[in-house]
């Protein structure tokens, strides 16, 4: 039985990832700082497989180490690490204060590093193993939210470090870069600004954005054992946003593309 360690498990994307991995037969350790949210996750997923909920803050090393030990004691060595926990603070350099910047780096970059560090030996013992880092198109281009974006760019580079240094030890590392994801947070923003989703998606060549289930399906696919040579990959799930803009291309060419 493969054992998965999923951070940010109480959120929409994390919950979908847990469900997808359970469907693949993995035992899942659902990690989150939100105790109430974890209770909801375990109720929803208890009938789908083995789920262990652990309240832990990925910005605290001792909490991550303790969670790693709990999972090993309950299930055995982790062989799937999903670094999904993350969040955004301020939208621009002008509005970002030092505390915002440090918060974004701690949660979105240092948090995944702590999980990799705490689970390093388990991942090697549990080989073939995989680390899947949920990065973002914000790590590939400039789409606002500087602290978050710089952290996600760092997470992509951390993915490559893991691929190079751990590949020979039987541990793969892959970064997934979604564009905007239709979570409850986006729905809340849309209630206050009904036009925001339509305006945002108009910049995507596919004119649509992904759902938590889309991200989860890709995670489950990447985590499969038979993709043994997918190591160090950076995979976008962004409807073509990072490839370019047909709207901008039309403006330059003077033609409706």
N, C-alpha and C positions, 0 to 999 in steps of 0.2 A: 504494500500500500504506500502510495506517495503522500507526503505530508506537505501542505502549503501553509505559508505564513503570509497573511494578507493584511497590510496596514490600511488605515482609513476605511475599515470594513463597514462602518455604520453609515457611510454616505451612499449616494445612489450608485456611483460607479463601483465602489468597493463591494456593495451588496450584490451587484450583478456579477462581479468577478467571482465572489464566493460561490454563488449558485452555479456558475459555469464550470468551476473546478470540481465541485461536488458531482455534477453530472458526468464528469470524466472519471469519477471513482476516487478522487483524492479525499483525504481527511483535511479539514480546513481549520486553522487557527485564525479566528477573526480578531484583529487587533485594532483598538480605537481608544481615544480619550473619552468618548461619549458613552457613558455607561448605559444610559437609557436607550440610546440608539442600538447598542450591542444587544440589549435584551430583545428589542424588536427583531433584529437580524436572526438571533437564535430561534425565536418563535417561528419566524417565517421559513427558516431553512432546516429546522430539526428533522423534518420528515424526509429530507432529500439526502441525508448522509450524516457523517460524523463531523460535528462542529464544536469547537471549543472557543468560547468568548473570553478575551483577556483585556481588561482595561489597562492601557499603557500609553504614556506620552512619549512619542518618538524624539522629542527635543531633550529628553533626559536619558543619558546612557544607562544609568542604573535600572531604569524602568524597562528599557529594551532588553538588557541582559537578563533581568528577572523573567520577562515574558518568554525569551528564548529557552530558558531553563524549564519553565512550566510546560512549554510545548513538547520539549524532548521527553520530560517525565511522563507526559500523558500519551503521546503518540509515537515517540521515537524521533530520529533525526529528520530535520526539515530538508527537503530536496527541491522545493519550489518557493522562492521568495518573490513576493509581489510588493514592490515599493510604490504604493498608491497614495498614501497620505499626503496631502498638500493643501495649499490655500493661497489666496491673493489678498494683498492689502491695498496700497494706494496706486492710482492709475498712471501717474506721471512722475518724472524726476522732481518737478517743482513741488509736488505735494508730498513726496516721500521724505519722512523724517528718519533719523538714525534708527529709532526703535522699530519702525516699519521695515526698513531694509534688513536689519538683523533678524527680525522675526521671519521674514520670507526666506532668508538663507538657512536659518536654523531648521525650519519645517520642511522646506522643499529640497534641500541639498544635504545638510548635515544629518537630517533624520534618516534618509536612505543609507548614508554612509554608516551610521550607527548600527542599522539593521544588518548590513553586510558584515561589519566588524563582529557583531555579537553572534552571527550565525555562520561565520567563516568555517569553523571546524565541522559543524554539522553538515554544511553543504558539500564539503569535500568527502566526508564519510558517506553521505547519502547519494553519491554520484551514480548515474548521471544526474546532475542538478542544473537548475536554471534560475537566473535572476532576471526578473522583468521589471524594469523601471518605467513607471508612467510619467513620461516627460510631457512635452507640449510643443506645438508649433511656435509658441513664444520663445522656445529655446533655439529656434532656427531663423527667426526674423523679428522685426520690430512691430509688435501689435499692442503696445501699451503695457502697463504694470511692470516697471523696470526691475524691482526686487525679485519678483516671481520669475520673470523672464531670464534674468541672469542666473538664478538658481537652477532653472530647468536646462539652460545651456551647460552649466556645470554638471548636471546630472547626466546629460548625454556624454560628456567627456568621462565622467566616472564609469559609465557603462563600458566605454572602450578600454579603460584601465582594467576593469574586471575581466573583460574578454581576453586581454593580452596576458594578464598575470595569472588568471585562474583557469584558462582554457585547458592547459596541459594537466590540470588536476581534476578534470571531468566536470567543470562548472562553466556553463554558457552564460552570456549576459546580453540582453537585448533591450533597447529603448523603444517605447511606443509613444508617438507624438500625435495626440488627437488635436483637432481644432476645437471650436466651441462644442460643448456637449450639452444636450438638452436635459439638464438635471432640474430638480425642483428649484434650485437657486436661479436658474435662467427663467423658469416660469414666474418666479417672484418678481424678477426684474421686468419681465414682460407685462405684468399686471400694473406696474407703475409707469412703464413706458411701452405701450402696445406696439409701437413701431420698431422697437430695438432689434427684435429677431429678424424681421424682414430686411432691415437695413444691413445688419451684419451678414446675413446669408446672401445678399446681393453681390457681395465681394467674392464669394466662393464660386469657382467655375461650375461646380455641380449644383449650385443654388440650394444646397441643403447642408445641414450639420448632423453629426452623429449622435447616437443615443448611448446611454450606459450599456445597453445590451450589445451594441456594436463593438464597444471597447472590450467588453468581457469575452465575446466570441474570439476576437483577435488574441487576447491574452491566453485563452485556453488552447488555441492553435499553436501559438509560439511555445507554450510550455510542454508540448508533446515530446516524448522521448525520441521519436523518429526524425526530428529536425536537428540532428546532431551537429550539422555544419552551420546552422544559423547562429553565429556568434559574433558579437560586436555590431550587429545590424541596428540601424535606426529606421524605424518604420513609421511613415506618416499615415494618419487616418483623418484627413482634413478636406476631403472633397476637392483637392487640387489647389488649395489656398497657397501652400508653400511652393507650388510649381510656378505660379504667376497669376496674373489677373487679365481676363479677357476684356474687362471694362477699360483697363489702362491700355491694353494693346489696341483696342478700338480707338481710343483717344489719340494714340500716336500714329496709327495708320490712316485714320479718317474713314475707316470702314467698319460696319457693324459685323463683328466676328461671331 
